[in-house]
Structures are given as structure tokens and as C-alpha cells.
Amino acid sequence: MQENNTALFIDRIHAKWLLFFLILLTIIIYLPGFRGTFILYDTPQLVLSDRGAIEHPLRGIKDLFIIHKGLTFQPVRALSYRLDYLLWGTSHAGMFAHNLVLYILSILALFYLVKRLSSDKTLAFLTSLVFAVHPLHTESVTWIAARKDPLSGLFFFLSILVFIYAVDGLKTKKWIVCWITSFILYLFAVLSKPTTVCLPFVLLLTSFFRYYKNERFRTSILIQIPYWLVNIGGAIVLFFAVGRLDMKYNWGNIYTSILNIVKIFKNYMVKLFFPYRLAHRYFVDVSLSLKEPEVIISLIISLIFIIIILYSIFRKKKSAWFAGLLFIACYIPVANLIPLIIQADRYMFLPLWAFAMALALVFILLLKWKREMILIVGVIILFYSGLTFTRNIKWENTETLVMDSLRDPNYHPTLWYQLAHYYIKSGMRNEAKDAALQAQQQMPWYDQPYYMLGEFYEEEGRLDKAVECYNTLLEMGKDTTSICGRLVKLYVQKKQFNMAIQYYNMMEEGTVEKLVSGVRIFRKTDKDLSSRYISELMSHDDLSRKGTVFVLQSLLESGNLLEAIKWVKDMRSSTPEIVSFRKLYIDSIAANDVKELDDLKQEVKDDISAGLFGLAIDKLEFIHLLDSQYVTPYLDIGEHYLGRGDYTEALYTLADITHDTRKDSLFFLLASIYDSMRVFNDSAAFYYKRVLETTDDVGLRDRAEGRLKIVTSRKPSLKEMYAMAMEYYHQEQYDLALPIYLKILDYSSDQANLLNMIGNTLINLGRPEEAIGYWKRVLELEPNSVDAVFNLGLAYARLSNSKQAAEYFEKFLKIAPEGDNRVSYVKRWLFRFE
């Protein structure tokens, strides 16, 4: 491609030594990848998801070529994993070696492609060198799940190379073989990764670059028709058979989409030239206006790029315009034309070919200008190689990758959620919860952290917080039946049966979840209805773990031990959970062996020590079937809740104790809880009096009498009540904070602030309709209250009233102070739903 074919020193080196250098350098900079582990979506979602395929790699291969609705179709990549299972099982080192070999082969194919295309060995070597060492390729090579990039890239480069052989040999008999081979290689590329559909565009460019005004030009265009037909057929499959018509412009309008396409292009340009502080996934802040500084900068960079291409065409610099148009052709499939607002390093695998060629052209000009410029070229290559080597080290495991990615100022908040998953698998529960909270705070529109946090709060026994998470998921329109089942369980624990029935009525009829929820609600209040649900569960075709537990519980509660034994032995399921329950609830009971029960009681003690009160209470429900007098853990949990200030959960826990044993201790604990609240003095006094009526313990009586005198004389001030309400609010005990706020409202002069806090409390309790009324009262007092305007938008969004939500969010953007971290959320919401 050099207009002045001045021989450079690289031309005098034999091709085999150049290729040896490329292979050796690539292996060296990717050596740290061999010490890595499976990360992120490697397991269990993709690479290690099919246990049957792992155990029997050759079984069911034809199924890989069946299109499944809603899924991407990449059977060649799936086949490559089958080869791994056959050769070395699920060894990460073996799978990484496979990736690396594919990458090296794609580099070699690129070398011969550029050499054949340009007849310039120097350009071919420098292009392949930049392509080999560029840090953006780390993700495509080191991440096992990203194998589709080097795999499809290899077929992509080979298809173009063999196509050129076919056109060059049109006058020979072998051209048809080369052409068919090229077409087959293209099919393999598309079946490895769909973004390789850009290949016909690249072939079109190649024909203009290499054969324009040549007798072969017309033929080279005609034999490309089958490639274009594959693209048309692939589009039909993508949008209809696979079911991707849901990828439409409901995330914004054409105007905002173009703004963000341009901005993402600028981001990629920056990363290509300065691949420093890379991230596994980047957050793209949605732009809504042409006036934003970042949009203006992006437009300028895009304009410069276009001017360079036009100048190259005008000045007939074939190599330059080819590289520029080649970048566009390879970039279009990942340019966010469908507005997914995604930026990732791996998407630059094919466009990087064009970037590497353009940079190689610059290197050649420098070397022609002055031979000593080899030092600058060497420093750039060394810089890229060093970054790639260190980036491989960061890919050692999920934690090292995510923590390094978080250094990039534009990291995507989903990284926190991925980190939380890693911590859960590693048994680091507290770290997992902190990471999930970070994800939820930075992405209030993202559903997965709410599921995770809801489960954490359930385990800890923080029922109100769990309810809040699940209500948010319902407002997002997620799986209603499953989430309502969780809410039923929580409201039954809270003894709020009316609320439990409300969510029960929202569940899909006939599902295991609804039957289980019915048993939860009616087992204590309507035995006939509960028995009917049990019968339906016993005959259900899709009996879950929950269903099995409730059948066993109900049969044992009713004293039908023999029926329980017979049912478990006859049931079709033999999952580990069912076997475990049979061992604990049937075999050990029938044999009068209490060891398993004692082990379960020890687990309860361990859970209480670890602060996992929700898990402890779940196990206590099972223990009560066999030992109804085992109430001490309830008192222990109540005391722990009291100690950490979770008064609401303490009251819910103690409500489960319905036995006469140790009533004085129960009454004293209840009195202490209300006493600690300081503003519920009447309730505290009531239970202290009950202690005096029931206890024979002189010490307990003296303590109760002393506290009774204090609570009956204590009259909290308005300031004290407000401080206590704020304390409950910050402790996320909204049930306790709300009545105090409402009581203060009758006396406080700071109405706007108080009304805002009441609205915040109500929405945290999952009552956005009521919260709206209070925030509107705030706006009557302070029309430009930023918090009230934002909260009204959020409340209407949760009620799926997009029109009202957009009205308040647009007002918020106009009045929000600079640096308000809620602006990003509002802009993204408007982009998605307007």
C-alpha cells in the first residue's frame, strides 16, 4: 500500500523470523493468563453451564445448530468448548491456551492478508504487531467466554485472504475452489460471532482498493452476492426466528441515539490511542442535548475522522482511505445503532485491524523520514506490550479484574454486582452485601441487586428492608408470582395477614408458589383450605423444594407421620434437597434418633452468633414440628435485635412465641424494646406491669419496678421525638419512624422538611401513592424543592406513570445543582422511557 515503495530494513528480514517474533512476543505478554481462573460469565452462565456436555462432549452436538428463540446463535463457539471438554475437561489453563492459539493464528492470518493485499511485508508486519500487542485485545483473549472474538476473527481474516486468492486466480481452474472455501469460512465466522456480517462490506472495499479499473473488478463484485444473501438471511433469523424484535428504539429517540453513538465513537478512539485504565465494562452517561461539552468534543473528533478520510480520497492516498473506511465497515455492527448504550473492549477486535493498519502507516512514514525514529516506534510497541502484560495480571480472578476496572472513571456500576456474586461464591458475605449495596445505589433502575439484597435482608431477619427490595422489583414489572411469594412469606412472619393475602391474590393460579403461599397464610387460620392446598401440592407435576417442605410440615403438624413417610418414599423426585428432608423429618423421627435435630439446633445457635437471624428463624420453624418447647432462641434473637437497635424485627420475632414458658422473660424483653424506643412509653409501661404480675424472680421484679417509674414519668420533647424518628429512619426502621413523624407534624413549624421526610419514609415502605401527596404539599410551600421534585418523579416512575414521571424529572434537570449525582439516573431514565 505504500505509494513510495522505499525499502525498509524490515523488508530484508525473512518472513519466518518476523512471524516467529510475533508468536514469541504474543506468548510472553499473555503468559499471566495461564495463572487465571474462571470469571464473571464463564460460570455458570456460559462456559461451564451444561454439565451434560462437560461429561459427554460428543453427545447432542446437532442440538447446537438448532435456533432457540431469544438466544444468540453461535454454534461454532459452542463446538470449541466441546473440544475443550474432550481434550482437558474444564481446565482453565487448557481453555486459555485454546484462546491464545486462536489469537496467534488470527495474527498470522492477518499478516498474510495485509501482505497479499498490499504487497508490502513491512506494512503487514507492523499491522500484525500492533494488532498483537494492543491492550484492548486482552479481554477477547484472556476471558474464556469471549473466545468468539479470536475464533471469528481467524475465520474472518482467512475468508478475505482466500477471496483475494480466488479473484487473483480467476484465469485458473482453482479460483472456484478458493471462492467456495472463502464463502464457507465466512459462514464459520458468522456462526462464531454475528458481528462478522461486516465482511461483505470489507470485500467491497477490497475490490475497490485492489481491482478498481482492473478487468477482475466486475467479477469480484458479482461473486460477492452470496455473502450479501447470507447477511439478509441472517437478519431475518435474528429478527424473527431468534426473536430480537424487542431491540427497538424504546430506549430513546433517533436524536438522542445519534448523540450517544457519536460519544461512544469518541470513547473508543480515546481507548485505541491511549489504552490506559481499561475496564471490563464501561458506563455511558446518556446525552440528551447537542450543547453538552462531551457531545461537542465527540462531534469534533468524529468530524476530524471524516475529514481525514475525505482528504485521503481527494489526494488519492489509497492506503489511508482504505484504513479509514475499513474501520467504519468493521465498527458499524458494534456502533450502538440499536441503542443498547454498551461500550466494551472486546467490541474493538475487528475494528482494531484498521486502527493497527493506520498506525503502521504512520510508523512507516516516521521510519522513512528518519531511521532513528525506530526508537519512538519501539517505545510505543513496548508501552502497549507492557499494558497488555499487566492487564493480563488483572484478569487473574473476578475480584482483581473488577477492582482494577473500578479505577476507570467511566466504569459501569454492574461491576459492583458482579463483584458481589464473586464474594458470595467465595463465602465473603459482608463484602458481597457491601458490593450489592454499591450496585443498587449507583443503578436504582437495575433489578438484580434488589434480588440479592432482598435475600441478604431475609437471612438477617430485616424484614422491612427485604419487603422494600421486593416491592421495588414489583414496581419494575419483574416476575410477579415469584416476588409476591417472597412477600407473602415476609408478611406472614410479620403477622400482617391482610397484606399477605393482598400479595397472594396477585399470584398466578395453579403455581407451586401460590399453593405454598396459601399454605403459609391459612395453615393457622383455615385448616380446610390449607389441607386442600396440601393435596394439590402433593399431586403437582412441578413440585419445588418449597412445596416439599410445606407438604412435610403440614403432614407432621397434623400427626400423619406414616402418611408423610409413605408420600416421601413414593414421590418421583430424588433431588439432594428431598433426600435431605427425608433424612431429617422422616427417617430420624421414625427411628427416634434426635442427632439430626440436635445438629439443626446447633446450626441455629451458629446462625444467631453470625447475626443471620432470618436463617435461624427459618430453621426454628422446622424444629418446632419436633420440639414445640424450644423457644429460647426466639428470646436470644429478640435480645440481639434489641442490642443492635432493630426494634421492629425484635417485635416480629417475639410474636412467634405462643407458649406459656418463661412469660416473665418474654414480657420483660418486650418492655425493654419499647423502653429503648423512648417514645412508646405507654407500651413499655404495660409490659413492665405484666412482668410484675407474672414473675417470681426478685431481681427481675426490682428491675421492672425501676424502669416502670422512669417510663411513666418520661415525656419526650418535640426535639427528642424528631431525633428518635431520624434515628429510626437512618436505621431503616421505617415502620417505627412513620408514626413519630406524623405525630410531630401536628406541632412542628418546619413543615416542608418534615413533609419530605414523611414522603421518603412512605416510599421506603412501598407506599408511593401516599408519598406523592406529602411531596406535593412540600411543593406548595417550596415550589423549587429539588428533593421533592426528584422524589415525585421517582414515585410516579415506580407507579409506571411515565408521563408524570417525565414531567417532574425534566423539571429536576432544570433546577438540580451542579454535581448532583441523581442527574445521571434521571437522564438515563428519560432516555429509556420517553
URWOUR-V965365 format. One record per pair of residues at least 24 apart in sequence whose ideal C-beta (glycine too) atoms are under 8 Angstrom apart, sorted by the first residue. I is the first residue (numbers start at 1). J is the second residue. Records with the same first field share a line. If there is no record, write none. Layout:
I = J / J
This chain:
1 = 117 / 118 / 120 / 123 / 318 / 319 / 322 / 361
2 = 118 / 120 / 122 / 123 / 319 / 364
3 = 317 / 318 / 319
4 = 368
5 = 120
6 = 368
8 = 122 / 364 / 367 / 368
9 = 371
10 = 121 / 122 / 125 / 126
11 = 121 / 122
15 = 115 / 121
18 = 111 / 121 / 125
19 = 108 / 111
22 = 104 / 107 / 108 / 111 / 125 / 128 / 129 / 132
23 = 104 / 107 / 108
25 = 129 / 132 / 133 / 385
26 = 100 / 103 / 104 / 107 / 132 / 133
27 = 100 / 104
28 = 389
29 = 133 / 385 / 388 / 389 / 392
30 = 100 / 103 / 141 / 142 / 388 / 389 / 392
31 = 389 / 392
32 = 389 / 392 / 393 / 395 / 396
33 = 96 / 99 / 100 / 141 / 142 / 392 / 395
34 = 93 / 96 / 97
35 = 396
36 = 92 / 96 / 142 / 392 / 395 / 396 / 397
37 = 92 / 396 / 397
38 = 92 / 144
39 = 143 / 395 / 397 / 398 / 401 / 422
40 = 143 / 145 / 280 / 398 / 401 / 418
41 = 145
42 = 143 / 144 / 145
45 = 145
46 = 145
47 = 81 / 90 / 95 / 144 / 145
48 = 90
53 = 81 / 82 / 85
54 = 85 / 89 / 90
57 = 82 / 83 / 85 / 86
58 = 82 / 86
67 = 237 / 241 / 242
68 = 242
69 = 241 / 242 / 243
70 = 242 / 243
71 = 242
72 = 194 / 242
73 = 191 / 194 / 237 / 242
74 = 148 / 191 / 192 / 193 / 194
75 = 191
76 = 151 / 152 / 188 / 191 / 192
77 = 147 / 148 / 151 / 192 / 193
80 = 147 / 151
81 = 147
92 = 144
95 = 144 / 147
96 = 142 / 144
98 = 147
99 = 141 / 142 / 144 / 147 / 150
100 = 141
102 = 147 / 150 / 151 / 153 / 154
103 = 137 / 140 / 141 / 150
105 = 150 / 154
106 = 150 / 153 / 154 / 157
107 = 131 / 132
109 = 154 / 157 / 158 / 161
110 = 157 / 353
112 = 161
113 = 157 / 160 / 161 / 164
114 = 357
116 = 161 / 164 / 165
117 = 164 / 206 / 209 / 210
118 = 319
122 = 364
123 = 319 / 357 / 360 / 361 / 364
126 = 356 / 359 / 360 / 363 / 364 / 377
127 = 353 / 356 / 357 / 360
128 = 356
129 = 356 / 360 / 381
130 = 355 / 356 / 359 / 360 / 381 / 384
131 = 352 / 353 / 356
133 = 381 / 384 / 385 / 388
134 = 272 / 275 / 352 / 355 / 356 / 384 / 388
135 = 275 / 278 / 345 / 384 / 387 / 388 / 391
136 = 271 / 272 / 275 / 278 / 345 / 348 / 349 / 352
137 = 345 / 349 / 352 / 388
138 = 278 / 345 / 388 / 391 / 392 / 395
139 = 278 / 280 / 344 / 345 / 346 / 395
140 = 345 / 346 / 349
142 = 391 / 392 / 395
143 = 346 / 395
146 = 346
148 = 192 / 193
149 = 193 / 346 / 349
150 = 349
151 = 192 / 193
152 = 189 / 190 / 192 / 193 / 195 / 196
153 = 349 / 350
155 = 185 / 186 / 188 / 189 / 192 / 196
156 = 186 / 189 / 196 / 199 / 350
157 = 353
158 = 185
159 = 183 / 185 / 186 / 189 / 199
160 = 199 / 202 / 203 / 206
163 = 203 / 206
164 = 206 / 210
166 = 223
167 = 207 / 210 / 211 / 216 / 219 / 220 / 223
168 = 216
170 = 216 / 219
179 = 223
183 = 226 / 227
186 = 227 / 230
187 = 230
190 = 230 / 234
194 = 234 / 238 / 333
195 = 333 / 334 / 347 / 350
196 = 333 / 350
197 = 230 / 231 / 234 / 333
198 = 329 / 330 / 332 / 333 / 350
199 = 227
200 = 224 / 227 / 228 / 230 / 231
201 = 329 / 332
202 = 326 / 329 / 330
203 = 227
205 = 322 / 325 / 326 / 329
209 = 318 / 322
247 = 338 / 340
249 = 339
250 = 832 / 833
251 = 339 / 340 / 341 / 831 / 832
252 = 286 / 339 / 831 / 832 / 834
253 = 834
256 = 286 / 287 / 288 / 339 / 831
257 = 336 / 337 / 339
259 = 287 / 288 / 289 / 290 / 292 / 295
260 = 284 / 286 / 287 / 336 / 339 / 341 / 831
261 = 335 / 336 / 337 / 339
262 = 295 / 298 / 299 / 302
263 = 287 / 294 / 295 / 298
264 = 335 / 336 / 341 / 343
265 = 298 / 301 / 302 / 331 / 335
266 = 294 / 297 / 298 / 301 / 302
267 = 343 / 410
268 = 331 / 343 / 347 / 348 / 351
269 = 301 / 305
271 = 345 / 348
272 = 348 / 352 / 355
275 = 384 / 387
276 = 387
277 = 407 / 408 / 409
278 = 345 / 391 / 405 / 408
279 = 405 / 406 / 407 / 408 / 410 / 411 / 412 / 415
280 = 344 / 345 / 401 / 402 / 405 / 412 / 415 / 418
281 = 342 / 343 / 344 / 405 / 411 / 412 / 414 / 415
282 = 343 / 344 / 408 / 410 / 411 / 412
283 = 410 / 411 / 412 / 413
284 = 341 / 342 / 343 / 410
285 = 410 / 824 / 827 / 828
286 = 341 / 827 / 828 / 830 / 831
287 = 827
288 = 827 / 830 / 831
319 = 357 / 361
320 = 358 / 361
322 = 357
323 = 354 / 357 / 358 / 361
324 = 354 / 358
326 = 353 / 354 / 357
327 = 351 / 354 / 355 / 358
330 = 354
341 = 831
397 = 422
398 = 422
399 = 423 / 426
413 = 438 / 439 / 442 / 443 / 446
414 = 439 / 443 / 446
416 = 442 / 449
417 = 443 / 446 / 448 / 449 / 452
420 = 449 / 452
424 = 452
429 = 456
432 = 456
444 = 825
445 = 476 / 825 / 828 / 829 / 832
447 = 473 / 476 / 478
450 = 476
454 = 486
457 = 614
458 = 486 / 490 / 614
459 = 612 / 614 / 615
460 = 611 / 612 / 613 / 614
461 = 612 / 613 / 614 / 616 / 617 / 637 / 641 / 646 / 649 / 653
462 = 614 / 646 / 649 / 732
463 = 490 / 493 / 494 / 614 / 648 / 649 / 652
464 = 648 / 649 / 732 / 733 / 734 / 735 / 765
465 = 732
466 = 490
467 = 491 / 765 / 766
468 = 734 / 764 / 765 / 766
471 = 766
472 = 766 / 798
475 = 768 / 798 / 799 / 800
477 = 800
480 = 506 / 507 / 508
481 = 506 / 507 / 508 / 511 / 513 / 514
482 = 513
484 = 513 / 517
485 = 513 / 514 / 516 / 517 / 546
488 = 517 / 520 / 521
489 = 517 / 520
492 = 520 / 521
493 = 617 / 652 / 656
494 = 652
495 = 652 / 655
497 = 521 / 525
512 = 537 / 540 / 542 / 543 / 544 / 546 / 547
513 = 544 / 546
515 = 540 / 547
516 = 544 / 546 / 547 / 550
519 = 550 / 554
520 = 550
523 = 554 / 557
530 = 554
538 = 567
543 = 571 / 573
545 = 575 / 577 / 578
548 = 573 / 577 / 578 / 581
549 = 581 / 622
552 = 581 / 585 / 586
553 = 621 / 622 / 625
556 = 585 / 589 / 625 / 626
557 = 625
561 = 589 / 590
565 = 590
584 = 622
585 = 622 / 625
589 = 626
597 = 623 / 626 / 627
601 = 630
604 = 633
605 = 633
608 = 633 / 636 / 637 / 640
611 = 640
613 = 637 / 640 / 641 / 649 / 653
617 = 653 / 656
620 = 656
628 = 659
629 = 659 / 661
631 = 657 / 659 / 661 / 662
632 = 662
635 = 662 / 665 / 666 / 669
638 = 669 / 673
639 = 669
641 = 673
642 = 669 / 672 / 673 / 676
645 = 676 / 727 / 731 / 733
646 = 731 / 733
647 = 673 / 676 / 677 / 728 / 733 / 736
648 = 733 / 735 / 736
663 = 690 / 694
664 = 691 / 694 / 695 / 696 / 697 / 700
665 = 700
667 = 691 / 694
668 = 695 / 700 / 703 / 704
671 = 704 / 707
672 = 707
675 = 707 / 710 / 711
677 = 724 / 736
678 = 714 / 716 / 720 / 724
679 = 716 / 720 / 721 / 724 / 740
681 = 711 / 712 / 714 / 716
684 = 711
685 = 711 / 712
718 = 744 / 747 / 748
722 = 748
725 = 757
726 = 757
729 = 757 / 760 / 761
732 = 764
734 = 761 / 764 / 765
735 = 765
737 = 761
738 = 762 / 765
751 = 777 / 781
752 = 778 / 781 / 782 / 785
755 = 781
756 = 785 / 787 / 788 / 791
759 = 788 / 791 / 795
760 = 791
763 = 791 / 794 / 795 / 798
768 = 795 / 796 / 798 / 799
769 = 795 / 799
771 = 795
772 = 796
784 = 815
786 = 812 / 815 / 816 / 817 / 820
789 = 815
790 = 816 / 822 / 826
793 = 826 / 829
797 = 829 / 833
802 = 833 / 834
805 = 829 / 833
806 = 830 / 833 / 834
